[in-house]
Structures are given as C-alpha cells and as structure tokens.
Amino acid sequence: MRVEIDVEKGLGDFRLKAAFSCDAAVTALFGRSGCGKSTVLNLVAGLLKPERGRIAVGDRVLFDSTMGTDIAPEKRRIGYVFQDGLLLPHLSVRQNLTFGRFFTPQAERWADFDRIVALLDLAPLLERRPHHLSGGEKQRVAIGRALLASPRLLLMDEPLASLDAGRRGEILYYIERLRDEVGVPILYVSHEIEEVVRLAGHLVLLSEGGVAATGSVNALMSRMELKPVIGRYEGGAVIEALVVEQDLEMGLARLSFPGGELQVPDLNALRGERLRVRVRARDVSLALSRPADASFLNVLSGTVTAIGAGDGASVDVQLDIGGTPLLARITRKSVAGLGIAPGKPVFALIKAVAVDRHSVGYA
Amino acid sequence: MFGSITPSELEAVRLSLKVAAVSTLASLPIGFALAWLLARKQFPGKTLLDAIVHLPLVLPPVVIGYLLLVLFGRRGPLGQWLEETFGLVLAFRWTGAALACALMGLPLLVRAIRQSLEAIDRRLESAAATLGAGRLWVLASITIPLSLPGIFTGMLLSFARSLGEFGATITFVSNIPGETQTLPLAIYTYTQVPGGDAQAMRLCVLAVLLSLAALMVSEVLVRRANRRILGDAR
C-alpha cells in the first residue's frame, strides 16, 4: 500500500517540512533524536495537525489542507505502537488486546485474535495486568493491541528504546514475524541502524526537520555524503546478498552479491534466502595485492571511487566492488602510504567474524 | 445518660443521610464537568471560574444560604422559574437543603477530581484514539475509570461536608423538623432547649459514627480503584 506524506508543522522553535512516499513492507524513518521522526508519526496518526500538506494511505486521504480534509484519529485506522507501550493500566491484557477490535467496522476486521495471540506468544499473559508484565512483554502486548484493531498501516515509534539489549532481539524477532506473516505495511521510527538493517527495505533519512534522502537501505548506507546525517552510528555499507551455500562443518555460509561473494558465520539462514548484510567501514581493510597467507576469508577486488574528507586519524574510502558500493575506514597514513586515490584498483579485506547476527536482516 | 434513640432523632439522621446522598450524587456530574474544564481546557475567565468554584470554601456559609434564599426563594428569579416550569420548590424543603449542601461541598468535589484528572497520562487517551475510540468512548473507558480514586475521594468529602452543613442550610431552608432539620440542626436545637443535653450528646455520637463509616467506605473504594489502576497487591 502506498503511503504519501507531505507535511509542514512548527512546534516551538522546531520546524518540520517533510515529503516522501513509500511502498515497502517496512519503511524506516531514520535520524538523530530531535530530527522530527516522531512528529511525522503523530501527524500521520492524527494526534498532531499539520499546518499544511497532505497525508494519504492507499486510496484514502487522511489529511489535505487544500481540500479541508482532516480525518479524526479514531477514524483513521492507523495502528500506533508507542515507545513505552502505553497499555491501559486499568484493563487486563486481554481487554487491552480487544479494545480496538470493537471500534473496527465488521467488514474491515482482518486481524484474528487467536492468530495474533499465537504470533506474539501472548497466550500466557492474557489474564495478567499491565503492571505485572516485563518491558518486553508490554511491548508485545502493545504490538498485538495495535494489530487487533485491524489497521491499514502500523506506526512504530522506537518500540525497542525502553528495553534492555536482551529484550530487543526478542522483540525484533516478533516484528520480523509480523512483517513476514501479517502483511500490514509498517512505518518504523528508529535511531539504531541495526534495527533498520534487520527490518527495513526502504529508508527515509530525516535531518533537522527535513528529508535528507530516501531510497533502499543498501543504496543510502554507502553514500558517504550522508554520513553526517546518519550520524554517530558506526558507518558502513549494506549489501544485499543471496545465501548460496551453507558449510555446516565450518559453521559458515557463503553469500553471493553482484560483484563477489562473502563468507560469514552461519546465521541460520537457509539456502536461497536473501539477506541484508551490514559491513562496518572499520571492519574493512585495503590491500594493493591479494594477500597470500592471511586469515581474511573475504578478499574482494574493486576500485576506489571516492575518499572522504577527514582531519582526524581516519578517513572513509568508498569502493566499487563490481557494481556494489562498499565503505572502508582506514588511516590517513595508510591512504598516503598505499597511494590510495580514486580510480585505483584495490582489494578489500573483510574478516568473516565481523559480520554477526546484529548486522544481518532478511530482505 | 444515653437512653434509646427517639423517633424524632432517627428522623434527623434519616433526613441527613438523604440530603447528603442526594446532594453528593446530584453535584457529581457538574463537579466532574467543572473539574474536567479546569484540568484540561484553557479559556478566558478560567481563573475567575476557579475562584467562583472555591467561593463556598471561604465565604461564611450564611452568605451562601442567604444568596440561595434570594435566588431560589419562591419569589426569587430562579425559584419562580423552577416552580413554574418543573413544579420544583426548593425553599423550606429538604431539596433546598440538598442544594445548599451540594454547593458547599462542590469545591471539595472539584478539587479532588481535578487532581486525579491532572495525574492521568494523556497519551493513554491518544493511544485509545488510535485504536478507534471516539471522544465519548475515551471519556467513558479511559478518563473516568482512571480518575475514579479522585471521584471517590471527592464524593466522600462532599458527603461528609453535607452531613456537617449548618449555616447555609438553616439560612436557606430554615429548621423544620422532618423536612429540613438535619443532624447538625437537630443538635443545635436540642442545645437550645432546657434538658436537651442527653439528646444532643446522642446525636453527636451518631454524627461521629456516620462520619467514620463514610470515611471507611470511601477509603475502601479508593484503595480498590487504585489497585485496579496501579495493579498493586496492597
């Protein structure tokens, strides 16, 4: 379902002016805190009113300032998973889950209670009260509650932010399941690149109240000029690859992508599955000749396309590996010593173990 | 000294309970609406409205009683209209006593509910809206249940205030046994009569017991409401 957003809104000193459209199963709104990500979600949900603009989900216009259209939030049928769950404290888990169902017109109820409860493993929690749930359980109930209102679009506002690292993986797994099995489009706000790589195909980069870039995750992550926007995360390219072989004895998987192959630890991916692999720039080394006796399993040949600016010890070097972009972070000393310059053929060396579960998503 | 309760004393107790219950229940919707306005809305004259709601707390009760008499007496502008339109007479009737008590208890009711409303995380109401609940549903399923502790506290305060109301009642509806003579008025009457000490004392004990009972019932209700909201096992 196509989501079209073109909004303007001032909040105190902050001004949001953002326009983008998306069509993917999961679209990530990514940017630093304070860039306007959550504001966009609140505008789409109808909790805030744009000063000007248009918001449409599929063929339904939710807001249009020129037509005077402004559908009330309770009529929009947009699910919203808030950062801290916001379960209704005076109701049981079951009552929380069924709250929205009642308000959905009969003909538009696609969400089946038993199916959603099974999908999110909520059965043991049904008779409990929100105060007796852990953070991860609360978030699962919040996701189930939003889904059971049979929304046409699901908004998720950093749903992992209030959880500890262990719980994050657990909830990510459930979000992947709902993405793959439920088929409701998701607009996912995050400032953690791991989540984006794992979940989203499409990325909208926000910066200071505006859209800095939109595109596929792999196309945007290797663009060096976006580094200041993407910010403090550990930069690196995202490669979309196909699992071609599993070496069960060595515990490795062989992935193929346009331009070469990667060997990575076996991540329970099956042959034929498509993965998004994030390769951190600092895990990529460069060499002028193919090393003969080194432990690097991945040696990719390519050419240098650009060298980033940098006045510290390190710079980012952009490479072209047979059509696939890759980023390497090396010292300026090495750049000078090896004579790295645009157009120069090089070998990119990547340790297989640099790729772990947190840097892979299923495409 | 105590002896047994006489029918006329019992009548005063019965009347007091009736007046307090009716005044509390009747002022609840208005009290909730005022509390909601003051807690949630910004409008010109808000400070003035807030002050007016609190007036009965600071004015001498006799002033309230006299103003009620002027407005709601059978010749008063509102009293005349009520009698002609609804056949409702307040002056010198127990209904008038209930009105006086309601007015005196209103600030306490509004304060308690308002505090409770202000403590609600309003994003819960937004969450309910995204699930499809319209304004009235949000009010009925989120706002009112979450403000129940304040509602119960306010109702108790208003009820207790009504049980003790004296000045406004005696000024507005006088001291008519069986019609407007509530417990405090009966106690006052007995203290004015030679040999009425025992009766006055008996009624005082009853007043203490009634107030204690009201306090305890309200405490239980508030605790239950809080447990429901907070999920505590206290």
HADDOCK unambig.tbl for C-alpha pairs under 7 A between the chains (distance, minus, plus):
assign (segid A and resid 45 and name CA) (segid B and resid 130 and name CA) 6.77 0.50 0.50
assign (segid A and resid 47 and name CA) (segid B and resid 126 and name CA) 6.86 0.50 0.50
assign (segid A and resid 73 and name CA) (segid B and resid 129 and name CA) 5.92 0.50 0.50
assign (segid A and resid 73 and name CA) (segid B and resid 130 and name CA) 5.70 0.50 0.50
assign (segid A and resid 74 and name CA) (segid B and resid 129 and name CA) 4.67 0.50 0.50
assign (segid A and resid 74 and name CA) (segid B and resid 130 and name CA) 5.28 0.50 0.50
assign (segid A and resid 74 and name CA) (segid B and resid 131 and name CA) 6.41 0.50 0.50
assign (segid A and resid 74 and name CA) (segid B and resid 132 and name CA) 3.89 0.50 0.50
assign (segid A and resid 74 and name CA) (segid B and resid 133 and name CA) 5.48 0.50 0.50
assign (segid A and resid 74 and name CA) (segid B and resid 134 and name CA) 5.70 0.50 0.50
assign (segid A and resid 75 and name CA) (segid B and resid 132 and name CA) 6.06 0.50 0.50
assign (segid A and resid 77 and name CA) (segid B and resid 130 and name CA) 6.87 0.50 0.50
assign (segid A and resid 77 and name CA) (segid B and resid 132 and name CA) 6.63 0.50 0.50
assign (segid A and resid 78 and name CA) (segid B and resid 130 and name CA) 6.33 0.50 0.50
assign (segid A and resid 79 and name CA) (segid B and resid 130 and name CA) 6.21 0.50 0.50
assign (segid A and resid 79 and name CA) (segid B and resid 131 and name CA) 6.71 0.50 0.50
assign (segid A and resid 80 and name CA) (segid B and resid 130 and name CA) 6.51 0.50 0.50
assign (segid A and resid 86 and name CA) (segid B and resid 124 and name CA) 5.94 0.50 0.50
assign (segid A and resid 86 and name CA) (segid B and resid 127 and name CA) 6.93 0.50 0.50
assign (segid A and resid 88 and name CA) (segid B and resid 124 and name CA) 6.64 0.50 0.50
assign (segid A and resid 89 and name CA) (segid B and resid 229 and name CA) 5.31 0.50 0.50
assign (segid A and resid 89 and name CA) (segid B and resid 230 and name CA) 6.59 0.50 0.50
assign (segid A and resid 90 and name CA) (segid B and resid 228 and name CA) 5.36 0.50 0.50
assign (segid A and resid 90 and name CA) (segid B and resid 229 and name CA) 4.31 0.50 0.50
assign (segid A and resid 100 and name CA) (segid B and resid 131 and name CA) 4.53 0.50 0.50
assign (segid A and resid 100 and name CA) (segid B and resid 132 and name CA) 5.88 0.50 0.50
assign (segid A and resid 103 and name CA) (segid B and resid 132 and name CA) 5.32 0.50 0.50
assign (segid A and resid 103 and name CA) (segid B and resid 133 and name CA) 6.45 0.50 0.50
assign (segid A and resid 104 and name CA) (segid B and resid 132 and name CA) 6.90 0.50 0.50
assign (segid A and resid 129 and name CA) (segid B and resid 231 and name CA) 6.60 0.50 0.50
assign (segid A and resid 131 and name CA) (segid B and resid 230 and name CA) 6.73 0.50 0.50
assign (segid A and resid 131 and name CA) (segid B and resid 231 and name CA) 5.61 0.50 0.50
assign (segid A and resid 146 and name CA) (segid B and resid 131 and name CA) 6.75 0.50 0.50
assign (segid A and resid 149 and name CA) (segid B and resid 131 and name CA) 6.02 0.50 0.50
